[in-house]
Protein backbone atom coordinates (compact mmCIF):
# COMPACT_ATOMS: atom_id res chain seq x y z
CA UNK A 1 0.00 0.00 0.00
CA UNK A 2 1.16 3.46 -0.73
CA UNK A 3 1.04 6.35 1.68
CA UNK A 4 -1.91 7.86 -0.21
CA UNK A 5 -3.91 4.64 0.16
CA UNK A 6 -3.17 4.48 3.86
CA UNK A 7 -4.09 8.14 4.37
CA UNK A 8 -7.34 7.74 2.45
CA UNK A 9 -8.22 4.66 4.48
CA UNK A 10 -7.48 6.51 7.72
CA UNK A 11 -9.69 9.37 6.59
CA UNK A 12 -12.50 6.97 5.70
CA UNK A 13 -12.24 5.32 9.11
CA UNK A 14 -12.35 8.74 10.80
CA UNK A 15 -15.54 9.64 8.98
CA UNK A 16 -17.11 6.31 9.99
CA UNK A 17 -16.06 6.88 13.59
CA UNK A 18 -17.53 10.38 13.60
CA UNK A 19 -20.83 9.18 12.14
CA UNK A 20 -21.04 6.36 14.69
CA UNK A 21 -20.23 8.77 17.52
CA UNK A 22 -22.97 11.13 16.36
CA UNK A 23 -25.51 8.34 16.12
CA UNK A 24 -24.57 7.12 19.62
CA UNK A 25 -24.91 10.63 21.05
CA UNK A 26 -28.41 10.91 19.59
CA UNK A 27 -29.32 7.84 21.60
CA UNK A 28 -30.97 4.62 20.58
CA UNK A 29 -34.68 4.46 19.88
CA UNK A 30 -36.90 3.77 22.90
CA UNK A 31 -37.72 0.20 21.88
CA UNK A 32 -34.09 -0.81 21.40
CA UNK A 33 -33.26 -0.58 25.09
CA UNK A 34 -36.18 -2.86 25.97
CA UNK A 35 -34.98 -5.50 23.48
CA UNK A 36 -31.64 -6.03 25.29
CA UNK A 37 -31.86 -8.57 28.10
CA UNK A 38 -30.49 -7.29 31.43
CA UNK A 39 -27.54 -9.73 31.50
CA UNK A 40 -26.32 -8.97 28.00
CA UNK A 41 -26.16 -5.23 28.59
CA UNK A 42 -23.05 -5.71 30.74
CA UNK A 43 -21.41 -8.06 28.23
CA UNK A 44 -21.73 -5.56 25.39
CA UNK A 45 -19.42 -3.09 27.10
CA UNK A 46 -15.80 -2.91 26.10
CA UNK A 47 -14.48 -4.81 29.14
CA UNK A 48 -17.53 -7.01 29.68
CA UNK A 49 -16.07 -9.99 27.85
CA UNK A 50 -12.82 -9.68 29.79
CA UNK A 51 -14.64 -9.58 33.11
CA UNK A 52 -16.64 -12.66 32.13
CA UNK A 53 -13.45 -14.47 31.10
CA UNK A 54 -11.75 -13.59 34.38
CA UNK A 55 -14.77 -14.81 36.32
CA UNK A 56 -14.73 -18.13 34.45
CA UNK A 57 -10.97 -18.50 35.05
CA UNK A 58 -11.45 -17.83 38.75
CA UNK A 59 -14.23 -20.41 38.96
CA UNK A 60 -12.01 -22.93 37.17
CA UNK A 61 -9.09 -22.19 39.48
CA UNK A 62 -11.25 -22.59 42.58
CA UNK A 63 -12.55 -25.92 41.27
CA UNK A 64 -9.04 -27.14 40.52
CA UNK A 65 -7.83 -25.99 43.93
CA UNK A 66 -10.43 -28.16 45.65
CA UNK A 67 -9.59 -31.15 43.45
CA UNK A 68 -5.83 -30.75 43.84
CA UNK A 69 -6.09 -30.84 47.62
CA UNK A 70 -7.33 -34.43 47.33
CA UNK A 71 -4.51 -35.57 44.99
CA UNK A 72 -1.37 -37.04 46.58
CA UNK A 73 1.85 -35.10 45.99
CA UNK A 74 3.54 -37.87 43.98
CA UNK A 75 0.59 -38.16 41.62
CA UNK A 76 0.50 -34.41 41.06
CA UNK A 77 4.24 -34.40 40.34
CA UNK A 78 3.89 -37.22 37.80
CA UNK A 79 1.01 -35.43 36.05
CA UNK A 80 3.05 -32.22 35.91
CA UNK A 81 6.08 -34.07 34.51
CA UNK A 82 3.93 -35.71 31.83
CA UNK A 83 2.59 -32.30 30.87
CA UNK A 84 6.10 -30.89 30.56
CA UNK A 85 7.24 -33.89 28.52
CA UNK A 86 4.24 -33.63 26.21
CA UNK A 87 4.85 -29.91 25.73
CA UNK A 88 8.48 -30.44 24.83
CA UNK A 89 7.67 -33.22 22.39
CA UNK A 90 5.05 -31.10 20.69
CA UNK A 91 7.38 -28.11 20.45
CA UNK A 92 10.12 -30.23 18.83
CA UNK A 93 7.61 -31.57 16.32
CA UNK A 94 6.96 -28.10 14.88
N, C-alpha and C positions, 0 to 999 in steps of 0.2 A: 504494500500500500504506500502511496505517496503521502507527503505531508498534507496536500490539498484534500485528499480523500479522508484522512484522519480528522482534519479540521472540520470538514463538512459533516462528518458523522458526529463529531462532538457537538456541533451546532444543532443538528437534528435532535440529538438526545436532550440538549438543553431545552429546546422548544417543547418536547414531549413532557419533560419534567415540570416545566412551568404550567403547561395545560393541566397536568394531573394535580399539581398543587392548587391551582385555581378551582378545579372541580371539587377537591377535598375541602377547601375553605367554604365553598357554597353549602356544603353539607349534603348528606345523602337524603333521598326522599324519605318521608315518614314511614312508609311500609317496609323499607329495606332494613331498618333497625329491628323490627319485629320478626323478620325472617331469620335472623341469626340466633341460633340457640345460645343460652347463657354460657355454656362451657366453651364453645368455640370462639367466643369473642376474645378471650384471653389468649388463645392459641394463634390468632391472626396477628398479634402484635409482633414487633421485630424480634424480641427475645423470648417470645412464648414457646417456640419450639425448643429453644435451648433449656429453658426452665423445665419443660416436660422431660427432656432427655436426662437432665441432671437428677430429676426425681426418680426416673426409672433406674438410673445407675445406682442411686442410693438404696432403693428397694432391693436391687439385685445384690449389692454389697452386704446389706443387712441379712438377707437370706443365706448368702454364702458364709457369713460370719457364724451364724447359728449352726450350719452344717459342718463347718470346719472344726468347731469345738468338739464334735463327736468323733472326728477322724483321728486315729493314732498318729503320732509324729512320724514314725517310719513310713507309714502309708502315704502321708502327705509329701514327704521328701521324695519317695519313689515317683509319685505322680508329677511332681515338679520337674524331676530329672527327665522323665519321659517327654514332658512338654518342651524342655530345652533341647533334647536330642532331636525331636521331631522338627522343631524350628530350624535347627542347624542343617538338617538333611534337606529340608525344603529350600533353604536359602542357597545351598550348594547346587541344587538342581536347576536353578534359574541361571 
